[in-house]
Amino acid sequence: MARILAFSGSARKGSINQRLVKFGAGKAELLGAEVTLINLNDLPMPLYHGDLEAGEGVPENARRLRTLMLEHDGMLIACPEYNSSITPLLKNTIDWCSRPDGDTPGGVAFRGKVAALIATSEGALGGLRGLDHVREILANIGVHVVPMQAAVGMHSKAFTADGGFTDERTGMFFDAVIELLVRTCDSLRG
């Protein structure tokens, strides 16, 4: 059974990307995956700074998150787009969790992991431009990012009252992204 860690690059109350990752986590569970859904708000970390790291070491919450990452085969990450790029919260989280720490080498929590990227926004592109930046960062630290990704535009019009997609094609594509994540995790665990 694939073990997937799911989280959003936004910790804002009422975040539409937090809702999207929860929706995706439910889809992954229906496919047989064991999903741990977290909110980065529960794991606050200071802004990464080399002097802070040298003086105080890696923050305890980064260690906790790194441990969670190591316990899972893959990640489902909802990636809000800020000015056509990655959110500061998501970048800071990646930076801290990739740092060496005592006997733990840098990047160990990411190498060999599988990730699927999803996003939503009120704009027509649904956060698409930011996904490329997240993909590049993760690939550079050893994550296998599945080739399909889902960017859901016009969020307030994209979902039905019962939580499904108003557009059948969008729903089918979103489901395919989640299925690819689960299948890839299962295959690599093999």
C-alpha positions, 0 to 999 in steps of 0.5 A: 500500500502506498503511503502518501504525505499530503500538504499544501503550500498555504496555511491560510485559514480557509485556503482553497489549496488546503481544501484541494489537497484534502480532496486529493487525499480522499481520492488517493485513499479510495485508490488504496493509499494510506494518506497522512494529511497535514497542515504546515501551520501545525509545524511553524519554522523560522525563515531559513537563514544560514546563521540561524542554522549554524547557531541553533541547528535545524528547527524541531518542526523541520525534524518532525516533518523530515521524519514524516517524509521518510515514513512515506513513499510519496507526497501530494502537494498543493502548490498555491501560486504567488506572483507566478511562483512558489509560496514562501511557506513551501520554499522555506519548508523545503529548504529547512527539510533538505538541510543536513542535521547531525548524522542525517545527510542533507536531502535524505527526506526527498531523494527517491520520493515520488510527488504529484503537484496540484494547484487551484486559484480563482484565475483561469490558469489555476496556479499553473505557472507556479507548478513549474518552479516547484517541479524544478526545485523538487527534481533538483533534490532527487524527487521523482515528480510525476509528469502529470499535474493538475491546475484547477482554474476558477476555483469558486466555479470548479466544484459542485455542492457535494464536492465533485468537479463541475467539469467532467474532464477536469475531474477525470484529469485530476483523478488521473494525476492522483492515480498516477501518484499512487501507482508510481509509489506502489511500483517503486515500493515493488 
